[in-house]
Amino acid sequence: MRKVINVGYGNNVNIDKVLAIVNAESSPSRRLIKNAKEKGLVVDATEGNKTAAIIVMESDKVVLSAISADTIRKRINTIKE
């Protein structure tokens, strides 16, 4: 069965495909977003709000979320338990 979590504004991510969840504030995180945008690998789930977390998927896609990385981690841990 596919397990998904809400990453904000009705957008969902399959938790089995998540490689990493990182805060969006650091310079390396901003470079990750920039590089992914250049390659067309960004999925923007922020609905125009400030990016709080970056979710790196197995497919090399990068999902931008307005929900904090800690909140997303808690949601994943709740489902996995």
Buried (B, 14 or more C-beta within 10 A) or exposed (E): EEEBBBBBEEBEBEBEBBEEBBEBEEEEBEEBBEEBEEEEBBBBBBEEEEBBBBBBBEEEBBBBBBBBBEBBBEBBEEEEE
